[in-house]
Amino acid sequence: MPENPLSSENVAERLKLVRKAVAGTQTAFCKRIGIEVQRWNNFERGMPLSKSVGILLVKKIPGLTLDWLFLVKADGLPLQLRDELESAKPQRTA
């Protein structure tokens, strides 16, 4: 059975990717998007992402879509953002 893209854990992993791709640290990212670090940290740890923060992310990060955040549909993302998100993924060791 495929994983649920809407699970809090899967959304949290995508939020970490966004943060790493855009600004690296939580502090730099939160300053850029205008959210408190503790609140963002809660989302990265699996607290359900609120609609208002999802919309804030889409407004503040050029090219980011709610479809990708919640459903992993990358077809609407600009190629540069796709590449940055891919580069932010943890490297697998052999």
C-alpha positions as CSV (number, residue, x, y, z in Angstrom):
1,M,0.0,0.0,0.0
2,P,1.5,3.4,-1.0
3,E,2.4,5.9,1.7
4,N,-0.2,8.6,2.5
5,P,1.3,11.9,1.2
6,L,-1.1,13.8,3.6
7,S,0.3,12.2,6.7
8,S,1.8,14.7,9.1
9,E,5.1,12.9,8.9
10,N,5.3,13.1,5.1
11,V,4.3,16.7,5.1
12,A,6.9,17.4,7.8
13,E,9.6,15.8,5.6
14,R,8.6,18.1,2.7
15,L,8.7,21.1,4.9
16,K,12.2,20.3,5.9
17,L,13.2,20.0,2.3
18,V,11.6,23.4,1.5
19,R,13.5,25.0,4.4
20,K,16.8,23.4,3.5
21,A,16.4,24.3,-0.2
22,V,15.4,27.9,0.4
23,A,17.4,29.0,3.4
24,G,19.2,26.2,5.2
25,T,18.7,26.9,8.9
26,Q,15.4,27.2,10.6
27,T,16.4,30.7,11.9
28,A,17.2,32.0,8.4
29,F,14.1,30.4,6.9
30,C,11.7,31.7,9.6
31,K,13.1,35.2,9.3
32,R,12.5,35.0,5.5
33,I,8.9,33.9,5.7
34,G,8.0,35.7,8.9
35,I,7.2,32.9,11.3
36,E,8.5,32.1,14.8
37,V,11.2,29.4,14.9
38,Q,9.4,27.4,17.6
39,R,6.2,27.3,15.5
40,W,8.1,26.2,12.4
41,N,9.9,23.6,14.4
42,N,6.6,22.1,15.5
43,F,5.6,21.7,11.9
44,E,8.9,20.0,11.0
45,R,8.3,17.6,13.9
46,G,4.9,16.6,12.5
47,M,2.4,19.0,13.9
48,P,-0.3,19.4,11.2
49,L,0.4,22.3,8.9
50,S,-2.2,25.0,9.1
51,K,-3.8,26.4,5.9
52,S,-2.6,29.9,6.8
53,V,1.0,28.8,7.0
54,G,0.7,26.7,3.8
55,I,-0.6,29.8,2.0
56,L,2.2,31.9,3.6
57,L,4.7,29.5,2.2
58,V,3.2,29.7,-1.3
59,K,3.2,33.5,-1.1
60,K,6.8,33.8,0.2
61,I,8.6,31.1,-1.8
62,P,8.4,31.7,-5.6
63,G,7.0,28.7,-7.5
64,L,6.0,26.6,-4.4
65,T,2.6,25.1,-4.7
66,L,0.1,23.6,-2.2
67,D,-0.2,20.6,-4.6
68,W,3.5,19.8,-3.9
69,L,3.3,20.5,-0.2
70,F,0.3,18.3,0.4
71,L,0.2,15.9,-2.5
72,V,3.8,15.7,-3.8
73,K,2.7,16.8,-7.3
74,A,5.8,18.4,-8.7
75,D,4.5,19.1,-12.2
76,G,3.6,22.7,-11.2
77,L,7.0,23.5,-9.7
78,P,9.5,25.6,-11.7
79,L,12.5,23.5,-12.7
80,Q,14.9,25.5,-10.5
81,L,12.9,24.9,-7.4
82,R,12.5,21.2,-8.3
83,D,16.3,21.0,-8.5
84,E,16.8,22.8,-5.2
85,L,14.4,20.5,-3.5
86,E,16.0,17.4,-5.0
87,S,19.5,18.7,-3.8
88,A,18.1,19.2,-0.3
89,K,17.2,15.6,0.0
90,P,19.4,13.5,2.3
91,Q,22.1,11.6,0.4
92,R,21.7,7.9,0.5
93,T,24.8,5.8,1.3
94,A,25.5,2.6,-0.5
